[in-house]
Every structure is written in structure tokens, then in C-alpha cells.
């Protein structure tokens, strides 16, 4: 198995992140990875929003588990996730959302800070996520050096574990993170928090190249991509383009229940994805 592959004893036919990214690659394009927090504007509404992402071309969905101390989230995501948390969204609701979305044609992952996973129980979280049809977990504040229990649980239950690398990561660090990751490596385009930006860091392409040189088969870029033009730029060299704040903003600025602005945002980003490698053979 490769360093960023995805197999495991509990693999029950769930669509895995590697499979979704590889399917996009076979079409000659990067994957579109979309983030939304569970519970905003409420649980059914967040599930409908995620379905909109899938129906308009997202290949991988990241479902955010709202947390009280979101140190890596920008103001847009903090606002929506804070409202979800205040509305009573908890881990069990995230698992319900995973189950509701599994089987619709996209790989379903959870994006979570480590404390909620720990509170649920490391092994129990991996088991329950796999049982709900989830592909894996992105843990932005957990480094593999401190994740032995999670690594063991994810192996036991066949759950992808996605760790992050940054422009400041040296070669030996990249190699270590890649060796512990399953599914894809999340390349943070900047050292800052999430949020839309007018441009994506020039260091990002080099980070992707260095991460591949360290052994990664799939590298997806996040933090800052908000337009179709940026998606085309990043998608020219990344295996996946991760978008969060642009989608959340579309929900925040729309009338409750109006998913048309979100659909239009997905269409713009997917258009950029489809333009990313025009004229380049898959």
C-alpha cells in the first residue's frame, strides 16, 4: 500500500477519498473538495447544502464538526460553526450527516479538531464514522507525532487520516507526514487561518512538488481558494482544490433555505476545476 493509499480491514465499499481523487484524475482534472460545517443553518439545512455541493460537481465533501475553540478557522467559518454549536450541533449530528450523504457519489470526510474526537473516544470515532459510511477524518490540530492512538484506530477501522503540511515544512518533515497519511495530504497554502483571499501563495506550487517528492500520491491544496480563476490556477498542479469559506459565505449571505447562491458558487469553482488542465492529457 502506498503512503497515501486507502485500504483497511473495515473497508465496506464506502467511496474513499483516494478513489474520488483518482476518478477525477482519470477525467483529466483535479478533484473539487468542498467544506461545510454541520448544523448551519440547522442539521437538515446543512445536509441539503452538502447535497448541493455534490449535485453541482464536488468530488469530496468535508463536513466540519463545530468546536468551541476553532483556532484555525477564519471569521466566516467561525460565524457559521459558532451558530451551529449554539444551536446544539454535536458529534452525533455530524455522524448523522455523514450517513445521510454517503452513497451520493462523493467521498465524505469529517474535518475536526482533535478534542471532539478524543471526547467521543478515538476508537469509537473511527468505528462510528466507518459505520456511517464516512471515508476519513482531517485533523488540522493533530500532528502524526502525537497521533499514535488515532493512527491505530484508523487502521483498525479502515478510515483515511489526513494530516497537513505547510510551506515551512522541511523535507524530512514532509516525508514523515506523508508516511503517516492515508487518502491525501492536505497542503495548506498559507500559515494563516481559513478564509477567502485575492490570490493564492506563490509558495503553494513548490509545496505540492516537494510533498510529491516526499512520496505523496495525492496532494490537495486548501486555505484561500475562493474563485473559479483561483481553482484553475491551483488545479493546474494540485490533485485536489479545497474550498471552504467561499461556500460558507454563500450560505451566510443567502436567505435561509435559499441554496441558489451556493449552487452558483459551486458552479463557478467547478468551472475553474474543469479549465485547470485543458489541453493536458490525463
VMD Tcl script that draws the C-alpha trace (Angstrom):
set ca {
  {0.00 0.00 0.00}
  {1.28 3.46 -0.87}
  {1.92 6.15 1.69}
  {-1.29 7.94 0.75}
  {-3.37 4.96 -0.24}
  {-6.57 3.93 1.48}
  {-7.28 0.36 2.42}
  {-8.23 -1.28 5.66}
  {-9.94 -4.22 7.25}
  {-13.19 -2.31 7.71}
  {-13.48 -1.21 4.07}
  {-17.12 -1.91 3.22}
  {-17.48 -0.32 -0.19}
  {-17.53 3.29 1.00}
  {-16.24 5.77 -1.56}
  {-12.79 6.68 -0.31}
  {-11.05 9.98 -0.83}
  {-8.29 8.36 -2.89}
  {-10.88 6.78 -5.17}
  {-12.68 10.08 -5.69}
  {-9.45 11.93 -6.45}
  {-8.25 9.18 -8.78}
  {-11.58 9.24 -10.64}
  {-11.20 12.97 -11.21}
  {-7.62 12.41 -12.36}
  {-8.85 9.86 -14.89}
  {-11.07 12.60 -16.31}
  {-8.03 14.83 -16.72}
  {-8.83 17.25 -13.90}
  {-8.21 17.81 -10.20}
  {-10.88 16.97 -7.64}
  {-13.12 19.62 -6.11}
  {-13.15 19.28 -2.33}
  {-15.84 21.28 -0.54}
  {-16.13 22.13 3.16}
  {-19.31 22.99 5.07}
  {-19.98 22.97 8.82}
  {-22.64 20.57 10.02}
  {-25.58 22.29 11.71}
  {-25.70 25.57 9.78}
  {-28.31 26.87 9.43}
  {-29.57 23.67 11.10}
  {-28.89 19.97 10.65}
  {-31.29 19.34 7.73}
  {-30.20 22.59 6.09}
  {-26.53 21.67 6.31}
  {-27.23 18.27 4.75}
  {-29.16 19.93 1.93}
  {-26.25 22.34 1.40}
  {-23.77 19.47 1.18}
  {-26.04 17.70 -1.29}
  {-26.00 20.86 -3.38}
  {-22.20 20.72 -3.45}
  {-22.30 17.11 -4.63}
  {-25.03 17.70 -7.20}
  {-23.04 20.59 -8.69}
  {-19.77 18.72 -9.02}
  {-17.93 18.36 -5.72}
  {-15.95 15.11 -5.58}
  {-15.11 15.13 -1.88}
  {-17.06 16.69 0.99}
  {-15.51 17.84 4.25}
  {-18.13 18.06 6.99}
  {-16.99 20.38 9.74}
  {-17.58 19.34 13.34}
  {-18.28 22.63 15.19}
  {-15.89 23.29 18.05}
  {-15.71 25.95 20.75}
  {-12.06 26.92 20.14}
  {-11.60 26.97 16.35}
  {-8.10 28.44 16.28}
  {-7.51 27.72 12.58}
  {-10.88 28.97 11.31}
  {-11.33 32.40 9.80}
  {-14.26 34.69 10.66}
  {-16.63 33.33 8.02}
  {-16.37 29.71 9.12}
  {-16.28 30.73 12.79}
  {-19.59 32.55 12.39}
  {-21.39 29.60 10.82}
  {-19.81 26.96 13.05}
  {-20.47 29.07 16.13}
  {-24.14 29.32 15.22}
  {-24.25 25.56 14.67}
  {-22.65 24.93 18.03}
  {-25.05 27.32 19.76}
  {-27.90 25.50 18.05}
  {-26.88 22.25 19.69}
  {-24.87 20.52 16.95}
  {-22.77 17.75 18.40}
  {-20.68 14.80 17.20}
  {-23.71 12.53 16.81}
  {-25.26 15.01 14.40}
  {-22.11 15.02 12.29}
  {-22.27 11.23 12.07}
  {-25.95 11.51 11.06}
  {-24.95 13.92 8.30}
  {-22.23 11.53 7.11}
  {-24.75 8.71 6.89}
  {-27.27 10.89 5.05}
  {-24.68 11.91 2.44}
  {-22.81 8.65 1.96}
  {-23.57 6.92 -1.32}
  {-24.41 10.08 -3.28}
  {-21.25 9.96 -5.40}
  {-18.76 11.88 -3.27}
  {-16.29 10.76 -0.62}
  {-17.46 12.07 2.78}
  {-14.84 13.15 5.32}
  {-15.08 14.89 8.66}
  {-12.96 17.93 9.43}
  {-12.49 18.07 13.18}
  {-10.24 19.49 15.83}
  {-8.81 16.74 17.97}
  {-10.65 17.34 21.25}
  {-14.11 16.29 19.97}
  {-12.63 13.05 18.60}
  {-10.90 12.42 21.90}
  {-14.09 13.15 23.83}
  {-16.07 10.69 21.71}
  {-13.34 8.08 22.08}
  {-10.64 7.60 19.49}
  {-11.54 4.03 18.55}
  {-15.27 4.72 18.82}
  {-14.99 7.71 16.49}
  {-13.20 5.70 13.81}
  {-15.67 2.82 14.23}
  {-18.77 5.04 14.14}
  {-17.52 7.07 11.20}
  {-16.82 3.92 9.19}
  {-20.23 2.55 10.14}
  {-21.90 5.73 8.90}
  {-20.15 5.44 5.54}
  {-17.50 8.08 6.14}
  {-14.22 7.98 4.27}
  {-11.94 9.58 6.83}
  {-11.01 12.50 9.04}
  {-8.95 15.65 8.58}
  {-7.39 16.69 11.89}
  {-5.87 20.16 11.46}
  {-4.51 20.43 15.00}
  {-3.24 16.87 15.40}
  {0.27 16.06 14.19}
  {1.15 12.43 13.48}
  {3.87 12.52 16.13}
  {1.11 12.78 18.75}
  {-1.46 10.66 16.95}
  {-0.45 7.06 17.71}
  {-3.89 6.15 19.09}
  {-5.64 7.73 16.11}
  {-3.33 6.06 13.63}
  {-4.03 2.68 15.23}
  {-7.81 3.26 15.32}
  {-7.95 4.45 11.74}
  {-6.00 1.41 10.58}
  {-8.30 -0.90 12.55}
  {-11.47 0.56 11.03}
  {-10.21 1.43 7.57}
  {-10.61 5.20 7.96}
  {-8.49 7.67 6.00}
  {-6.45 10.07 8.11}
  {-5.48 13.35 6.52}
  {-2.63 15.36 8.01}
  {-1.47 18.82 6.99}
  {1.77 20.18 5.59}
  {2.73 23.83 5.26}
  {5.12 25.94 3.16}
  {7.53 25.94 6.11}
  {7.70 22.11 6.32}
  {11.25 20.82 5.63}
  {11.89 17.73 3.52}
  {12.25 15.31 6.43}
  {9.01 16.58 7.94}
  {7.17 16.15 4.66}
  {8.42 12.58 4.36}
  {7.23 11.73 7.85}
  {3.77 13.27 7.41}
  {3.33 11.55 4.05}
  {4.26 8.19 5.56}
  {1.53 8.55 8.21}
  {-1.22 9.90 5.95}
  {-3.93 7.86 4.26}
  {-6.10 9.24 1.47}
  {-4.41 12.52 0.57}
  {-2.07 15.09 2.04}
  {-3.62 18.47 2.84}
  {-1.25 21.22 1.68}
  {-2.02 24.48 3.45}
  {-1.28 27.29 1.03}
  {-0.56 29.72 3.84}
  {0.39 29.72 7.51}
  {-2.76 31.71 8.37}
  {-6.36 30.81 9.16}
  {-9.02 29.80 6.67}
  {-10.66 32.45 4.54}
  {-11.09 33.77 1.03}
  {-8.09 35.61 -0.42}
  {-7.41 37.66 -3.52}
  {-4.57 35.32 -4.51}
  {-3.03 32.01 -3.52}
  {0.52 31.94 -2.18}
  {3.25 31.54 -4.81}
  {4.88 29.01 -2.49}
  {2.00 26.58 -2.90}
  {3.09 25.00 -6.17}
  {6.53 24.36 -4.72}
  {4.97 22.82 -1.60}
  {2.94 20.44 -3.74}
  {6.04 19.45 -5.72}
  {8.06 18.89 -2.54}
  {5.27 16.84 -0.98}
  {5.08 14.63 -4.06}
  {8.86 14.24 -3.97}
  {8.43 13.04 -0.38}
  {6.23 10.20 -1.63}
  {2.68 11.57 -1.68}
  {0.46 10.25 -4.47}
  {-2.32 12.78 -3.84}
  {-1.88 16.36 -2.66}
  {-4.83 18.70 -2.24}
  {-4.46 22.43 -1.64}
  {-6.60 24.43 0.76}
  {-6.79 27.78 2.55}
  {-7.58 30.71 0.30}
  {-9.18 29.34 -2.87}
  {-12.45 31.19 -3.45}
  {-12.99 31.73 -7.18}
  {-13.04 29.70 -10.35}
  {-9.96 31.54 -11.55}
  {-8.03 30.54 -8.44}
  {-9.32 26.97 -8.73}
  {-7.98 26.80 -12.27}
  {-4.62 28.18 -11.13}
  {-4.23 25.74 -8.23}
  {-5.80 22.83 -10.08}
  {-3.14 23.05 -12.76}
  {-0.68 21.42 -10.34}
  {-2.67 20.04 -7.37}
  {-4.61 16.78 -7.26}
  {-7.47 18.48 -5.48}
  {-8.66 22.01 -4.75}
  {-10.17 22.55 -1.30}
  {-12.77 25.31 -0.90}
  {-14.47 26.24 2.35}
  {-15.03 29.90 3.17}
  {-16.48 30.75 -0.26}
  {-19.16 28.11 0.17}
  {-19.91 29.08 3.75}
  {-20.13 32.75 2.82}
  {-22.69 31.91 0.13}
  {-24.86 30.30 2.82}
  {-24.37 33.12 5.31}
  {-25.34 35.81 2.83}
  {-28.38 34.00 1.41}
  {-31.91 33.91 2.74}
  {-32.44 30.89 4.96}
  {-33.15 27.88 2.77}
  {-32.05 29.61 -0.45}
  {-29.37 27.37 -1.94}
  {-29.18 29.12 -5.32}
  {-26.19 31.33 -4.34}
  {-24.35 28.26 -3.06}
  {-25.09 26.36 -6.27}
  {-23.79 29.28 -8.32}
  {-20.59 29.37 -6.25}
  {-20.04 25.64 -6.77}
  {-20.64 26.04 -10.49}
  {-18.00 28.79 -10.65}
  {-15.45 26.72 -8.75}
  {-16.20 23.57 -10.74}
  {-15.84 25.58 -13.95}
  {-12.35 26.56 -12.84}
  {-11.59 22.94 -11.98}
  {-12.63 21.85 -15.46}
  {-10.44 24.54 -17.07}
  {-7.42 23.72 -14.94}
  {-5.81 21.26 -17.31}
  {-7.36 21.95 -20.68}
  {-5.13 20.56 -23.36}
  {-3.18 18.39 -20.92}
  {-3.57 14.64 -21.25}
  {-4.70 12.86 -18.05}
}
mol new
graphics top color blue
foreach p $ca { graphics top sphere $p radius 0.5 }
foreach p [lrange $ca 0 end-1] q [lrange $ca 1 end] { graphics top cylinder $p $q radius 0.2 }
display resetview
